[in-house]
């Protein structure tokens, strides 16, 4: 067995256009290469399809181990991993995947930092375009988003979307047409944030003058946008390397692997930066 399996149960139109997975996959491949392992990526249509794929891989012996992403509450994939004895690492916290190796991100802490940053800039109505709420990491971000709003005494609004450009366009329109227009919008990935920027431009709204924009993920597209987008830089290739290293340790017999990724770095750009005031 010379491959490691990764299923992405996402819309097929999303995979080739999202920088997040391209960068993470590059890091995973680099990490696996030290042991002459390759990454087998299978795009599936839903959780049942992914479960069937994991069972087939285990039955056929076609992969040495698997990487599980986008964890769900009570995720059936974890049952397959445990009952079938699959070597695996889950991209989630250890509390969400007991008994399985994990690599965790700072979802709640990063969301709190984002809302603190926007509140410090004077925003009192902050909106968020979320990923699918079925994912555990989206739920963690949502809980932190609401708690931060309550803590700071600011109004928070949310619209659920699907990480795609089309979803970002629709969700931004929903927010702008709502009863209460936000002065800042945080998007759960860069693809939706860039779509939101296009919507604001098409409506003649200035960024950040009328609405500030912030993206959860950073990419070259955020840097080249007009205006460039404030975002969190997660060092996605390092994330992929960490996931690969964790799985290699599992394959070597370590059953207690739990890694915490480094916190992302907030990169402030013009999409949230207040215009300089003229000095009298």
C-alpha positions in Angstrom: 0.0 0.0 0.0 1.6 3.3 -1.1 -1.4 5.7 -0.8 -3.2 7.6 1.8 -6.9 8.4 1.2 -8.7 11.7 1.6 -12.4 12.2 0.7 -13.8 15.6 0.0 -17.6 15.6 0.3 -18.0 19.0 -1.3 -19.7 20.3 -4.5 -17.6 19.3 -7.5 -17.6 22.9 -8.7 -15.9 24.0 -5.4 -12.8 21.7 -5.3 -10.7 23.1 -8.2 -11.4 26.7 -7.4 -10.8 26.9 -3.6 -7.2 27.8 -2.7 -7.7 26.3 0.8 -7.7 22.7 -0.3 -5.1 23.2 -3.0 -2.6 24.5 -0.4 -3.5 22.0 2.3 -3.2 19.1 -0.2 0.2 20.4 -1.4 1.4 20.3 2.2 0.0 16.8 2.8 1.7 15.5 -0.4 5.0 17.0 0.7 4.7 15.4 4.1 3.8 11.9 2.8 6.6 12.0 0.2 9.3 11.4 2.9 7.9 7.9 3.3 7.2 7.4 -0.4 3.5 7.6 0.1 1.1 9.4 -2.3 -2.2 11.1 -1.6 -5.4 9.6 -3.2 -8.1 12.3 -3.3 -11.7 11.2 -3.9 -14.5 13.7 -4.4 -17.7 12.2 -3.1 -21.3 13.4 -3.2 -22.2 13.1 0.4 -21.5 11.5 3.7 -23.0 8.2 2.8 -20.8 8.1 -0.4 -17.8 8.8 1.8 -18.6 6.1 4.3 -18.9 3.6 1.4 -15.6 4.8 0.0 -13.8 4.3 3.3 -15.3 0.9 3.7 -14.2 -0.1 0.2 -10.6 1.2 0.8 -10.4 -0.8 4.0 -11.9 -3.9 2.3 -9.6 -3.7 -0.7 -6.5 -2.7 1.3 -5.9 0.1 -1.2 -4.8 2.7 1.3 -2.4 2.6 4.2 -4.5 5.2 6.1 -7.0 7.9 5.7 -7.5 11.6 6.5 -11.0 12.7 7.7 -12.0 16.3 7.1 -15.1 18.5 7.7 -16.2 16.5 10.7 -19.9 16.2 11.6 -21.4 15.8 15.0 -21.8 12.0 15.6 -19.9 11.5 12.4 -20.5 8.0 11.0 -17.0 8.0 9.5 -15.5 7.8 12.9 -17.5 4.6 13.5 -16.0 3.1 10.3 -12.5 4.1 11.3 -12.8 2.6 14.8 -14.7 -0.6 13.8 -12.6 -1.3 10.7 -9.3 -0.5 12.3 -8.4 2.1 9.8 -5.2 4.1 10.5 -6.6 7.7 10.5 -6.1 11.3 11.5 -9.1 13.6 11.9 -8.9 17.3 11.2 -10.7 18.3 14.4 -10.1 18.6 18.1 -9.6 15.5 20.3 -12.9 16.2 22.1 -14.7 15.8 18.8 -13.0 12.5 17.8 -12.3 10.5 20.9 -10.0 7.5 20.3 -8.7 8.8 17.0 -5.6 10.9 16.2 -6.4 14.5 15.6 -5.0 17.8 14.2 -7.0 20.8 15.6 -7.4 24.4 14.4 -8.2 27.4 16.6 -11.8 28.0 15.4 -13.4 29.5 18.5 -10.3 31.6 19.4 -9.9 33.0 15.9 -13.5 33.9 15.6 -13.3 35.8 18.9 -10.2 37.6 17.6 -12.0 38.6 14.4 -15.0 40.1 16.2 -12.8 41.9 18.7 -10.9 43.4 15.7 -14.1 44.6 14.0 -15.6 45.9 17.2 -12.5 47.9 18.0 -12.8 49.5 14.5 -16.3 50.8 15.6 -18.6 48.2 14.0 -21.8 47.5 16.0 -23.7 45.4 13.5 -21.4 42.6 12.2 -22.6 39.9 9.8 -21.1 36.5 8.9 -21.6 34.4 5.8 -21.0 30.9 7.2 -20.1 27.5 5.7 -22.6 24.7 6.1 -23.8 24.5 9.7 -23.6 20.7 9.6 -19.9 20.8 10.1 -18.5 20.8 13.6 -16.0 23.5 12.8 -18.7 25.8 11.5 -20.7 25.2 14.7 -17.7 26.1 16.8 -17.2 29.3 14.9 -20.9 30.1 15.1 -21.0 29.6 18.9 -18.0 31.8 19.3 -19.4 34.5 17.0 -22.6 34.7 19.0 -20.8 34.7 22.3 -18.5 37.4 21.2 -21.4 39.6 20.1 -23.0 39.1 23.5 -19.8 39.8 25.3 -19.2 43.0 23.4 -22.8 44.2 23.2 -23.0 44.3 19.4 -25.5 43.0 17.0 -24.6 39.8 15.0 -26.3 38.5 11.9 -25.6 35.2 10.0 -26.5 33.7 6.7 -25.6 30.1 6.0 -23.9 29.3 2.7 -21.8 26.6 1.1 -18.2 28.0 0.5 -18.8 28.6 -3.2 -18.8 31.9 -5.2 -22.4 31.4 -6.0 -23.3 30.9 -2.4 -21.3 33.9 -1.4 -23.1 36.1 -3.9 -26.5 34.9 -2.8 -25.8 35.3 1.0 -24.3 38.8 0.5 -27.5 39.8 -1.2 -29.6 38.4 1.6 -27.7 40.5 4.1 -27.9 43.7 2.1 -31.6 43.3 1.5 -32.4 42.5 5.1 -34.0 44.8 7.7 -30.7 45.7 9.2 -27.7 46.4 7.0 -24.3 45.4 8.5 -21.3 47.6 8.4 -18.9 44.7 8.4 -19.2 41.1 7.0 -16.9 38.2 7.9 -16.9 35.3 5.4 -16.0 31.8 6.3 -13.6 31.5 3.3 -11.9 33.7 0.7 -14.0 32.5 -2.3 -17.2 33.7 -0.7 -15.5 37.0 0.4 -14.4 37.7 -3.1 -17.9 37.1 -4.4 -19.3 39.4 -1.7 -16.9 42.1 -2.8 -18.3 41.9 -6.3 -21.8 42.2 -5.0 -21.0 45.3 -3.0 -19.2 46.9 -6.0 -22.1 46.1 -8.3 -24.5 47.9 -5.9 -22.3 51.0 -5.7 -21.2 50.4 -2.1 -17.7 51.3 -1.1 -15.4 48.9 0.8 -14.6 49.6 3.6 -16.5 53.0 3.6 -20.0 51.5 3.5 -19.3 47.8 4.4 -16.0 46.4 5.6 -15.1 42.8 4.4 -13.0 40.2 6.2 -12.1 36.7 5.1 -11.4 33.6 7.2 -8.9 32.3 4.8 -6.1 34.2 3.1 -4.9 33.6 -0.5 -3.2 35.5 -3.3 -6.7 36.3 -4.5 -7.4 38.3 -1.3 -4.1 40.1 -1.8 -4.9 41.0 -5.4 -8.5 42.1 -4.9 -9.5 45.8 -5.1 -9.4 46.7 -2.3 -7.1 43.9 -0.9 -9.0 41.9 1.7 -8.2 41.6 5.4 -7.9 37.9 6.2 -6.4 35.2 8.5 -3.2 33.6 7.2 -3.4 30.0 8.4 -0.2 28.7 6.7 -2.1 26.0 4.9 0.9 24.1 3.6 2.1 23.8 7.2 -1.3 22.6 8.1 -1.0 19.9 5.5 2.5 18.9 6.6 1.2 18.6 10.2 -1.7 16.3 9.1 0.7 14.2 7.1 3.2 13.9 10.0 0.4 13.0 12.4 -0.7 10.2 10.1 2.8 8.9 9.6 3.2 8.6 13.4 -0.1 6.7 13.6 1.2 4.3 10.9 4.3 3.8 13.0 2.1 2.7 15.9 1.6 5.9 18.0 -2.0 5.8 19.2 -1.9 9.1 21.1 -1.3 11.7 18.4 -3.1 15.0 19.0 -1.6 18.1 17.4 -2.7 21.7 17.7 -2.0 24.0 14.8 -0.4 27.3 15.3 -2.9 30.2 15.6 -3.5 32.0 12.3 -2.1 35.5 11.7 -4.5 38.4 11.2 -3.4 40.3 8.1 -5.0 43.7 8.0 -5.6 45.2 4.5 -7.6 48.0 3.0 -11.0 46.1 3.1 -11.4 46.9 6.8 -9.0 49.7 7.3 -10.5 53.0 8.3 -9.6 55.9 6.0 -7.0 58.3 7.4 -8.5 61.4 8.9 -7.3 64.8 7.7 -5.4 66.7 10.3 -6.6 70.3 10.7 
